[in-house]
């Protein structure tokens, strides 16, 4: 029986413990880059405020569009040295209008799949969840902790790294495996382009998963980039990964686990309703 792991996100933050900008300078040990010089001229609270404003407005700024979403599934069992093996893939047409997403499965394992739905596709991660991840991360009610964590080049962009953590009591990040559901605390990083305060990458890791729960790791990474739709530029997901590890039933050895990875790609963004061509891969 196929076990589905569903990701629920609505994670929330208040800006707490804002620090002086010299702490950003102290977070790196090398000479200031152009990105660092750009950031040093502003206060830490202003930087967080601008990132937060963009994140909260994210969903409302999106146009009606359609794109192709390609998801590949991989598995690695037993010891960590075993190589990853691809187990399947599917392609979906993702359309976004009325501030909601709609899916049509185009193919599964490169074959037409007229009866397939997103609900029975394991390892799927929806655009709505991406939007919730950004919006929820900067909502006041989460009371998450932020801190500057240096600089790093992501996708050829020099970015400011912001670390965060959210307590279990404030989290809405849940994991469902078979009929069991838990809510976990989480931590992670977001990498921000200091020129426009847009998030380039968002990484989240579940922490404090109970020892009795079959899943022992649940991490997500989403990369964002500017996308041209009908002559206008929008900040949208380009790639994502979901990492899940679970114990083998009846086996207690630490390194005896099933590890799964889903790689997701979004491409061919275009205005919704302007002539849609669905592809199969």
N, C-alpha and C positions, 0 to 999 in steps of 0.2 A: 504494500500500500504506500502510495506516495505521501511523504510528509511535507507539509507546506509550512514555510516560515514566513510569517507576515510581519511587515514592519509598520508600526504605528508611531507617528511622530507628531508631536505638537509641543515642542520643547521650548521653554520659556525662560527669559532672563530679565533681571533688573540690573541696572548699572550700579554696581556696588564696589567700594574700595578703589575709586579712581585714583591713579597715581600721577606723580609729576613726570613730565616728558624726559627728564634726565634718566629715568629708569629704562626707557627705551634705548637710550644711548648705551647704558650699561649692559644691555642684553646681548650685545655683540662684542667680539674681541678684535675686530678688524677696523680699518679706517672707514669712515662714513662713505657710503655709496651715494649715487644721485637720489635713489629712493629714500635713503636715510636722511639726507639733507632736506628733502622735501617734507618728511614727517617731523623733523626736529623743530621746524618753524611753527608748529601748532601744538596745542595742549592735548594731552591724552584724552581728556573728557570730550574735546571737540572731535577728535578722530573717531572715538567710539560712537559719538552722537551721529556723525555722518554715515558711518557704516550701518548703524541701527536704522536710520531713516530710510536708507535704500532697501534694507532687508524687509522692513515692515510694509513698504510700498510695492514690493516685488510683484505680487500676484496681480495687483490692480493695474500695473503698467504693461502687462502682457497683451499683445494683440490676439485676434483670432488666427490660429495657424494650424498647420498640419506638418508632421515630420515622420520619418521612419525610425523606429526603435528596434535595434537588433540586440538580442540577448544570447550570450553563449554561457553554457554551464560546464564547469570542470569539477573533478573530484580527485582527492588524494587520500589514500587509506594507509593504515598501519603507521610505520615509522616515518618521521619527517623527511627522510631521504627519498622516499618513493616519489616519482615524477607525477605531475598533474596529467590527468587524462580527461579529454573532452567527452561529455556524456550527451550533449544535445544542444539545440539552439531553436530560437523562434524569432520571427519578424512580425512586428505589429505596426499598423498605421495609427499614430497618436494624433488625434485632432483635439484642439483646445478652443472652445467657444462658450459663451455665457459663463465665463470664469470657472468652467469645469472641463475635465478631460474626458475623452471618449476613445475607446480602443476598438480596433478590428484586427484580429489575428490574421495575418496574411499567409504565413507558412510555419510549419513545425518540422525541424530537421530537413529543411529545403523541400518540403512537400506541402501541397495545399492542405489546409485544415479548416474546413468550413464550420465545424462544430466547436472549435476551440475558443476559450474565453480567457481573459487575463486572470480570472479567479482560479483557474486550474493550471496556471503556469507558475511553477515554483521559481523562486529567485527573482521575481519581478519587483521593480521599484518604479513607482509612478511619478509623473510630473507633479501631481498634487502633493505628494509626499515631499518632493524637493521644495516646493513652495512653502509648505508647512515647516520644513526644517529651517529655512531662512527666517521666516516670519516669527515662528515660535522661539527661535534661539534668542531673539532680542526683545521679546515681550517682558514687561515689568514683573509679571507674577511668578516667574521662575526663580528669581533671586540667585541666578548663577554667578559664579566668580570668574572674572576676566583678568588676564594679565598679559603684558607684552612679552613675546618670546623670540625676539630677534628678527632677522631678515633671511629670506631664501628665494632663490629663483625658481618659479613654477611656470612651466610652459613658456619659457623665455621672457617672463615678466618678473622684475624684481619686486617682491611682495613683503609686506609687513605681516608677521605671524602673530596671531592672537590665540593664546591658550584659554580654555574654559573648562569648567566642570559644573555639573548639575546634580543635586542630591536626589536620592530615590524618592523622597517625599514630595519633591517638586516636579519630578519627571513624568512625562506621558509616553515615554519610549517603551513599548511593550514588545515582547517576543511570544509568539504562539507556536508551539510544537505539538502536533497531534491535537489533543483536547486540553492541553495545559497552557496557561497564559501567565506571564509574570511581567512586572514593571521593574525596570532597572535604572539605577543611576548611570550616568555616562560622563565621559570626558572627551576632549578632542582639541582640534585646532582649526582655525579658519585663516586662510591666507588672503590678504587684501591688497588690491592694487592701490597704492597711495595717490595715484593721479586722479582716480574717479571714485574711490572708496567702495568699489564693487568687490564681492567675494569671488576669488579665482578658484579656490578649492575649499571644500568643507569636509572634514574628517570627524567621524564619531565612533567611539568605542564603548560598548556596554561594560560596566564594572559592577562588581558585587553580585554576580549571578549566583544564586543558591547552589550549593554543591549537589543537591538532590535533583537538579534540573538537568535534562539530557544535553542541552546546548551549553557549551562552555565558552564560546567566543561568538560575538556578533558585532562586526565592524562594517561601516559604510564609508565610501569616499565618493565625492561628486566633484567633477571639474566643470567650471562655467567659463564661457567665452562669449564675445560679441558675435551676434548672428545677424546677417542682413535679410530682412523680410520686406519685400516690395519697396526697397530703397531706404528703409529705416533700420537702425541698429538696435538690437535688443540683447540683453544679457541672459543667456539660456544655457542649460546643461549640454555638454558635448559628450562626456564620458562618465561612467560610474562603475564602481565595483562593490560587491557585497561579499564579505568573508564570514563563513560560518564554520564552527567546529563543534562536533558532538561526540559523545562517548559511544563506543560500540556496546550494544546490550550485553550485559553479563560479563564484561571485561573491565578490570580495574587498573590495568597498566597505564601509567601516565602518558606514554607515547603512542598508545593504541587508540587512535581517534579516526573519525571520518571528517575530512576537511573538504568543504565545498567553496567554490568561488564562482560568482556570476559576473561576467564582464558585459557592460551595457554601452551601446553607442547610439547617439542621436545624430541624424544627418538629414539632408535634403529638406530643410525647413522652408516652407512657403506659406503664403497667405491662404487661409482656409476658404474653399469655394472657388479657387481660381484654376481648376483643372487638376485633378489629383491622379497621380500615377502610382499605384502600389507595386512594390518590388518584392521579389522572393530571392532569398540567398540560401 
